[in-house]
Each structure stands twice: as C-alpha cells, then as structure tokens.
Amino acid sequence: MDRVKREKLLILSGSFGDGHMQAAKAILEASALYKPGIEVKVVDFMELVHPRMHAIERYCFLQWMKHFPSSYGYLYQKTRTDNMLTFFLKHIRATSQQRLLRLLHEEQPTMVVSTFPPASAAISLLKEKGKTDLPTTTIITDHSDHSYWIQPSTDLYLVGSEGVRAALQRKGIADHKIAVTGIPVRLSYSQQDNRERLREKLGLAPDSFVVLVMGGGSGIFDKSFIEQLQADNFPSHLQFIIVCGRNVKLLYRLHKALGDKGNVMLTGFLDEIHEWMAAADVLITKPGGLTTSEAMALQLPMLLLEPRLGQEKDNADYLIQAGVAYPCQIEKLKDQLQRLVQQPFILEKMREQAGQSSQQDSARLAVMRIMSMTSATHEEKGIAPLQKYA
C-alpha cells in the first residue's frame, strides 16, 4: 500500500525587496505554531537561479529604483495587463527552470508557495510543460493585480484585500482560486503590548508624540523630506525616530544634517522594529506592502510618503481609501503633525479602521488556507523524472 508522503512546504521568495522575504518568514513562523507537523523550507529564488550574481543584481535593482523610479513606474504601467512585453518577461530563461526542477527533486515538497513573482512564473512554466503537478500558491505582497503576479498554472492566490480579489476576478481568475487573508506579517506584529511599558523599555518619554519614520530595509528617503526636518523648528514634544535600515551611507548623511536636533533619533536596522512601531503614535513611511501591513496589524496610523514605484501607488490608494493612512504633505509636515496632536480623534479613527482589517491574523489565515489544499501522494501529484529534462 502506498504511504502518504509527509507534508513539506517549499516557499520560494526573493531578496530584491524585503517584503517578499518577510512574508515568507511569516508563513514559516506561523506554520511552526499552527501546523507543527509539516516541514517548511524557505529558498531565495534569485540566489538559487544566479548563485554568483544575485547580490550584484539586487544592488543594481535597488539603485535603479532609487535613481530612476520614473522608468520603473513606466515599465510597471506598461506591463500591468498581459501583452507581448509581459509574455517575454514571464518566460524567463531555461536555466532558472532547470535549477528549480533540481531543487524540487532534492527537497521533494508536497506543495509550493511563492511570495516572489519570478518564482511564481518559473513554477507555473514547469507545470505547463508537465514537469510537475505540485499544488502551488502565490502570495501577493502588495494591494495590486499587476500581471506579473498572475500565472496560468497557479492553483491559489492569497491576497490582502477584497479589492484585489475583485480585480483578479475581472482578469478571469476563478473565485475559488482566491482567498483574502491579508498580507502575511510575522506574529510579533499581531501581539498587542503595553505602550507605556514599551516606551520605558525603549527610553521614550511617556508624554511625547512619537513619529516613527521608515524608508524600508534599504532606507530610501526623498531629499525634500530631510530638508523639511532641517528647516522646521518642530515642537519639543514631537519625537522623531528615523530608521535608515541597512543604508549606512544615509545614516551617516543624516547624522551630519540632523545630528544636532535633540528631538531626532537616528538609527540603522532594528531587529525589534515591531516594538518601536507599537510604541509610536504615527508612522511616516513609503507605502510598501509589508511595512504598511505590519502597521495595520499594530493599528498604527500612517502618513504615506509620495509613492515612487507602481506598486506603491496601488498600496497608497488602498490604504487611504481604507481610512488607515493619509498622504504625507511634506511641505506642510509641521502643520499636519500638529493637527494630529491637537485632534487625537483622527488617529483613533485610523486605529479603529485598521483594527477591522484581517492583518492581525493574516499569517495564520494564510497557513490554514494553504494547508486546506488537497494533499496527494507523491505518485498522484509530484515531479516528473529529472533526467528526462536535464
């Protein structure tokens, strides 16, 4: 009698943006808590495909986004719907398919989850060519229906909002293939903590109005925002905490520009960033999918820096419409923050709106939905012989 293969989940992610990998880690963490009987492995797809070049490629990609965001935005809009250009971009080189197929043979997963569009494309192509029939899930880590997330052989899409579900349906995706779970965030963002205790632990004054400023893991801020902090004499009860991520050069420049301001704290990457977010009154950030989802899970109101990239515009539209964020008016930053201080009901309303989202339980919901997919024996659903395609 054939034995049912032990469940093993392979998560394909990418290091081009912190959000993809953070979503993968959220699934890994939630799986250990809610489904401890399954084995889970996270793989950086770009490192798998280009083991010697992925660090250089990531650097070039980040420099492109930083210095030429308009060209990225143009390409994003040109490929929003399927056309010849999207067809070309989705059909990546055969080497990526071969290395992915080899990984499937080595790991022998029973299902595959992708948080990274190129990985979704690669596994879909393998299924189209009959090289595997494993159940596949794509987790869309932005509030977007962009074509690069959509692949013909994907079995399930996990999305962050009902708006994305409706958009996918309009593009022909069957409703049973879509589940609204929220964008998965790590469990630490779903655990409410005492703000007063956190502020004491972090050395923040209990009566200060804490403004947390984040530019993503790469620490990208517009020059105009920094100039505004330099020029305006903000009230002393406003405490700015600026997180530069892994951008050491930015941290050095900001120390030179803002180091003499007593109400500005500058820091690099923080492991316990969820504690700082939980201790803050408002977050100023670029509208990345994961950072804003983490803020929503903590019911932290947001002021959104002007979107630089296509997916950021989609995220900003959703967050503002949901009532959990406002655009950050850089030229009127002092007045905007003062309004929030003087009219606390605005922040309270934003917190209430965030509390109505599914973000607080997103990772658990995602794991449960993934695991609800039909299990099968290795003979029924699995991987075709490697030598046939090598």
Phi and psi in degrees as a GROMACS rama.xvg file:
@    title "Ramachandran Plot"
@    xaxis  label "Phi"
@    yaxis  label "Psi"
@TYPE xy
-68.6905  137.753  ASP-2
-93.6607  138.998  ARG-3
-70.9611  129.888  VAL-4
-68.7802  139.746  LYS-5
-60.9235  137.547  ARG-6
-63.3944  129.572  GLU-7
-137.591  124.661  LYS-8
-103.987  121.958  LEU-9
-103.747  121.243  LEU-10
-106.871  119.994  ILE-11
-99.2795  120.988  LEU-12
-128.245  -166.761  SER-13
-153.281  151.814  GLY-14
-101.93  10.2986  SER-15
-70.772  -30.1474  PHE-16
-136.393  138.517  GLY-17
-59.7637  -29.7003  ASP-18
-60.0282  -41.7209  GLY-19
-60.1351  -47.0598  HIS-20
-72.001  -36.1969  MET-21
-65.0125  -37.6146  GLN-22
-64.5624  -40.4218  ALA-23
-62.582  -42.8403  ALA-24
-65.9676  -32.5994  LYS-25
-64.3995  -40.4772  ALA-26
-67.0907  -41.5296  ILE-27
-58.994  -46.9451  LEU-28
-66.2427  -45.1153  GLU-29
-68.3707  -33.1839  ALA-30
-62.7285  -42.5091  SER-31
-62.5141  -32.215  ALA-32
-84.9813  -44.883  LEU-33
-98.3709  -22.5587  TYR-34
-136.099  65.2318  LYS-35
-65.1346  -12.9933  PRO-36
-81.1786  -8.20422  GLY-37
-100.691  152.852  ILE-38
-97.437  136.793  GLU-39
-130.046  135.5  VAL-40
-133.307  134.127  LYS-41
-104.938  130.904  VAL-42
-126.082  131.51  VAL-43
-75.8396  109.364  ASP-44
-62.2109  -40.489  PHE-45
-68.7564  -33.7117  MET-46
-69.2696  -35.349  GLU-47
-64.5656  -45.256  LEU-48
-76.2311  -41.2839  VAL-49
-126.695  72.5692  HIS-50
-60.1901  -27.3187  PRO-51
-98.4305  -16.4495  ARG-52
-115.38  -6.43639  MET-53
-64.4239  -33.6343  HIS-54
-66.052  -40.9486  ALA-55
-67.0108  -41.9628  ILE-56
-62.6227  -40.7612  GLU-57
-64.1498  -41.6729  ARG-58
-62.1717  -45.2632  TYR-59
-63.7077  -39.3639  CYS-60
-63.9151  -44.3551  PHE-61
-65.8619  -37.3555  LEU-62
-66.6731  -37.6029  GLN-63
-61.7488  -47.8824  TRP-64
-63.0119  -37.5855  MET-65
-72.1347  -44.7252  LYS-66
-98.4892  -22.8863  HIS-67
-132.236  54.8275  PHE-68
-63.6981  -28.7328  PRO-69
-65.6923  -37.5876  SER-70
-69.3367  -37.0385  SER-71
-62.9277  -44.434  TYR-72
-61.9689  -38.2443  GLY-73
-63.2558  -47.4547  TYR-74
-64.0775  -37.3638  LEU-75
-60.3139  -45.9744  TYR-76
-69.0173  -36.4858  GLN-77
-66.26  -25.3518  LYS-78
-109.215  14.0015  THR-79
-60.9505  -39.1807  ARG-80
-112.364  161.28  THR-81
-65.9868  132.481  ASP-82
-156.685  -172.296  ASN-83
-62.5755  -35.7547  MET-84
-67.1195  -44.2531  LEU-85
-66.0732  -36.2158  THR-86
-59.8519  -42.7894  PHE-87
-65.8923  -42.8334  PHE-88
-70.3457  -33.8328  LEU-89
-72.0929  -33.1217  LYS-90
-86.9473  77.9107  HIS-91
-71.579  171.473  ILE-92
-60.9361  151.658  ARG-93
-61.7075  -27.6555  ALA-94
-61.4089  -36.1941  THR-95
-66.7319  -37.4857  SER-96
-66.8955  -41.3681  GLN-97
-64.7101  -41.8462  GLN-98
-69.7916  -36.0178  ARG-99
-67.0153  -41.9329  LEU-100
-61.4589  -40.5373  LEU-101
-63.8791  -39.4189  ARG-102
-62.4655  -41.4056  LEU-103
-61.3124  -39.0398  LEU-104
-68.5854  -36.6334  HIS-105
-71.9042  -41.4976  GLU-106
-89.8181  -26.7428  GLU-107
51.9427  55.4194  GLN-108
-73.7354  161.353  PRO-109
-99.9102  -13.0617  THR-110
-158.418  157.096  MET-111
-126.676  133.874  VAL-112
-119.759  137.711  VAL-113
-122.638  134.061  SER-114
-113.215  15.2241  THR-115
-138.093  120.252  PHE-116
-53.1062  -45.719  PRO-117
-60.6507  -33.0545  PRO-118
-68.8149  -39.2479  ALA-119
-60.6045  -40.6819  SER-120
-64.7331  -42.1767  ALA-121
-66.0711  -45.781  ALA-122
-69.2792  -32.7383  ILE-123
-65.2584  -41.7832  SER-124
-63.4075  -39.0186  LEU-125
-62.2701  -38.3758  LEU-126
-69.9766  -40.1216  LYS-127
-61.537  -33.8512  GLU-128
-88.6789  4.47207  LYS-129
76.9157  16.6847  GLY-130
-86.1423  -15.9082  LYS-131
-157.296  155.699  THR-132
-131.808  28.7382  ASP-133
-68.3951  143.965  LEU-134
-61.9358  134.401  PRO-135
-127.996  137.921  THR-136
-124.395  136.854  THR-137
-112.095  126.594  THR-138
-99.7049  113.189  ILE-139
-81.858  115.607  ILE-140
-94.3864  14.3297  THR-141
-135.13  163.77  ASP-142
-85.5831  67.5922  HIS-143
-141.649  150.442  SER-144
-113.171  27.9101  ASP-145
-57.0802  145.54  HIS-146
-61.1565  -26.2329  SER-147
-68.5771  -14.2924  TYR-148
-84.6951  -20.2949  TRP-149
-96.9685  122.354  ILE-150
-130.601  144.025  GLN-151
-65.0182  -25.8109  PRO-152
-106.956  14.5986  SER-153
-75.5746  131.881  THR-154
-86.1636  -30.5033  ASP-155
-148.926  137.32  LEU-156
-115.058  127.976  TYR-157
-103.576  123.864  LEU-158
-125.043  164.793  VAL-159
-89.1338  -13.7201  GLY-160
-158.616  161.905  SER-161
-64.1431  -29.9172  GLU-162
-62.6068  -40.5055  GLY-163
-69.294  -38.6255  VAL-164
-56.5592  -48.375  ARG-165
-63.1764  -38.7513  ALA-166
-64.9495  -40.1014  ALA-167
-66.3734  -37.9281  LEU-168
-62.1371  -40.0709  GLN-169
-64.163  -23.9131  ARG-170
-90.2437  8.63694  LYS-171
95.6985  5.66942  GLY-172
-80.1851  127.807  ILE-173
-63.562  144.854  ALA-174
-60.8759  -35.6264  ASP-175
-69.4656  -10.4317  HIS-176
-93.6554  4.18656  LYS-177
-125.197  134.006  ILE-178
-133.749  131.773  ALA-179
-90.7021  106.495  VAL-180
-115  -10.625  THR-181
84.6692  156.951  GLY-182
-74.9088  124.463  ILE-183
-62.2061  127.77  PRO-184
-121.569  155.645  VAL-185
-65.8403  153.545  ARG-186
-60.9605  -27.4529  LEU-187
-62.7019  -22.4698  SER-188
-84.1153  -8.78865  TYR-189
-104  5.53322  SER-190
-109.804  106.944  GLN-191
-69.1926  135.23  GLN-192
-124.595  162.093  ASP-193
-72.0036  120.255  ASN-194
-64.3408  -41.8364  ARG-195
-62.256  -41.6529  GLU-196
-65.2178  -40.7493  ARG-197
-64.6325  -41.8963  LEU-198
-64.5346  -37.4916  ARG-199
-64.5324  -42.4267  GLU-200
-64.1056  -38.4719  LYS-201
-89.9505  -1.90482  LEU-202
77.1236  29.985  GLY-203
-103.153  141.054  LEU-204
-64.7952  133.706  ALA-205
-63.8823  -27.1406  PRO-206
-101.208  6.78824  ASP-207
-81.6445  156.68  SER-208
-97.5626  106.156  PHE-209
-90.5873  122.055  VAL-210
-110.229  107.747  VAL-211
-89.8563  128.858  LEU-212
-118.464  122.438  VAL-213
-130.211  138.328  MET-214
-117.011  26.2371  GLY-215
82.0613  174.857  GLY-216
-61.1566  -24.846  GLY-217
-93.008  -3.66375  SER-218
59.269  65.819  GLY-219
-109.845  119.559  ILE-220
-129.076  145.502  PHE-221
-71.292  145.205  ASP-222
-59.8211  -35.9487  LYS-223
-63.9419  -32.54  SER-224
-68.2178  -44.0658  PHE-225
-63.4232  -41.7806  ILE-226
-61.7887  -35.5082  GLU-227
-65.598  -41.0978  GLN-228
-65.9255  -33.1541  LEU-229
-70.2542  -41.4096  GLN-230
-79.8211  -42.4693  ALA-231
-81.6589  139.825  ASP-232
-93.5722  87.8688  ASN-233
-72.9394  148.931  PHE-234
-56.9073  149.277  PRO-235
-66.1871  -23.4026  SER-236
-78.2817  -7.57993  HIS-237
-86.3403  117.693  LEU-238
-108.859  113.313  GLN-239
-92.7428  133.185  PHE-240
-121.947  110.783  ILE-241
-104.986  118.139  ILE-242
-101.541  116.598  VAL-243
-93.6806  1.81746  CYS-244
62.2325  -135.137  GLY-245
-93.9718  10.1964  ARG-246
-86.4908  87.4864  ASN-247
-65.5621  -37.1184  VAL-248
-62.9424  -41.4644  LYS-249
-63.9433  -42.878  LEU-250
-59.5383  -41.0057  LEU-251
-64.8751  -44.53  TYR-252
-63.9692  -39.5072  ARG-253
-70.7665  -31.7339  LEU-254
-62.625  -37.9325  HIS-255
-71.0361  -36.5221  LYS-256
-85.2286  -34.7869  ALA-257
-125.67  2.83288  LEU-258
-61.887  -20.5973  GLY-259
-90.7652  -0.35359  ASP-260
-90.5501  120.415  LYS-261
-67.6865  -23.5767  GLY-262
-100.222  18.4174  ASN-263
-120.568  121.556  VAL-264
-109.595  128.952  MET-265
-112.337  137.104  LEU-266
-150.596  158.453  THR-267
-89.704  -147.179  GLY-268
-63.781  136.202  PHE-269
-118.561  123.163  LEU-270
-66.5589  -38.7212  ASP-271
-100.048  46.8355  GLU-272
-62.6019  -26.2013  ILE-273
-62.7738  -30.5018  HIS-274
-70.1654  -39.4231  GLU-275
-67.1946  -37.7964  TRP-276
-66.3673  -40.4673  MET-277
-67.9613  -26.4393  ALA-278
-86.5303  -12.2039  ALA-279
-85.4431  159.685  ALA-280
-91.6098  -33.8987  ASP-281
-152.838  149.434  VAL-282
-114.183  129.507  LEU-283
-104.568  121.553  ILE-284
-155.204  160.653  THR-285
-75.7228  148.782  LYS-286
-81.2106  63.7017  PRO-287
-76.3851  150.282  GLY-288
-62.1634  -44.4451  GLY-289
-76.1885  -45.6309  LEU-290
-59.7345  -44.476  THR-291
-70.5833  -31.2825  THR-292
-68.1973  -38.3111  SER-293
-62.9913  -40.9812  GLU-294
-64.0871  -41.2325  ALA-295
-63.4226  -39.9034  MET-296
-60.9019  -34.462  ALA-297
-90.3584  2.59699  LEU-298
55.5682  44.2091  GLN-299
-98.7529  116.538  LEU-300
-60.9249  151.925  PRO-301
-130.104  146.16  MET-302
-114.253  122.69  LEU-303
-97.8612  123.801  LEU-304
-64.5219  155.115  LEU-305
-55.7635  127.392  GLU-306
-59.7474  132.002  PRO-307
-100.706  -25.8897  ARG-308
-121.037  161.682  LEU-309
-58.1907  -47.5538  GLY-310
-67.58  -28.0797  GLN-311
-65.7749  -35.8728  GLU-312
-64.326  -42.7872  LYS-313
-60.9237  -44.9378  ASP-314
-63.3217  -44.708  ASN-315
-61.6971  -43.3766  ALA-316
-58.641  -44.2811  ASP-317
-64.9049  -47.4551  TYR-318
-65.6331  -40.3982  LEU-319
-68.3111  -42.8918  ILE-320
-64.5185  -34.0454  GLN-321
-74.0026  -11.698  ALA-322
80.9315  18.6002  GLY-323
-104.658  -0.108707  VAL-324
-154.201  158.298  ALA-325
-127.559  154.984  TYR-326
-63.5718  141.859  PRO-327
-83.8565  113.561  CYS-328
-87.8637  91.3946  GLN-329
-57.8684  -42.3686  ILE-330
-69.8921  -15.7353  GLU-331
-123.835  32.8469  LYS-332
-60.4802  -43.5477  LEU-333
-60.5709  -47.1886  LYS-334
-65.8981  -39.1136  ASP-335
-64.3546  -43.8338  GLN-336
-68.423  -38.6303  LEU-337
-62.8271  -36.2546  GLN-338
-63.3137  -41.1699  ARG-339
-66.656  -35.2558  LEU-340
-66.8384  -44.549  VAL-341
-78.7792  -21.744  GLN-342
-124.76  72.0592  GLN-343
-62.323  -18.2677  PRO-344
-63.8221  -24.0973  PHE-345
-65.2199  -47.2189  ILE-346
-64.6269  -39.3597  LEU-347
-63.2034  -39.716  GLU-348
-64.5262  -40.6782  LYS-349
-63.8348  -39.1805  MET-350
-65.3123  -40.3273  ARG-351
-62.1484  -42.9775  GLU-352
-63.5714  -40.7491  GLN-353
-64.9916  -36.7785  ALA-354
-65.5648  -19.2014  GLY-355
-85.7741  -5.30798  GLN-356
-81.6723  170.873  SER-357
-90.1854  6.35968  SER-358
-64.1459  -32.2608  GLN-359
-61.0694  -23.1823  GLN-360
-123.899  20.4619  ASP-361
-64.5037  -43.31  SER-362
-66.1487  -42.7919  ALA-363
-63.7171  -44.7399  ARG-364
-60.5592  -40.2501  LEU-365
-64.1622  -45.7929  ALA-366
-62.9703  -44.7226  VAL-367
-62.176  -38.7945  MET-368
-71.0211  -38.7689  ARG-369
-62.178  -45.8007  ILE-370
-74.3696  -14.3967  MET-371
-77.9532  -10.8164  SER-372
-64.1918  146.001  MET-373
-59.9806  125.048  THR-374
-81.4658  154.504  SER-375
-147.704  160.326  ALA-376
-71.0225  162.392  THR-377
-61.4352  -29.547  HIS-378
-73.6513  -31.3878  GLU-379
-81.4054  -43.3871  GLU-380
-134.517  123.417  LYS-381
-176.252  -136.47  GLY-382
-126.571  131.885  ILE-383
-67.8145  157.644  ALA-384
-54.3678  131.591  PRO-385
-64.1477  -41.4259  LEU-386
-62.5577  -23.1346  GLN-387
-66.5499  -26.3177  LYS-388
-116.509  -4.70024  TYR-389
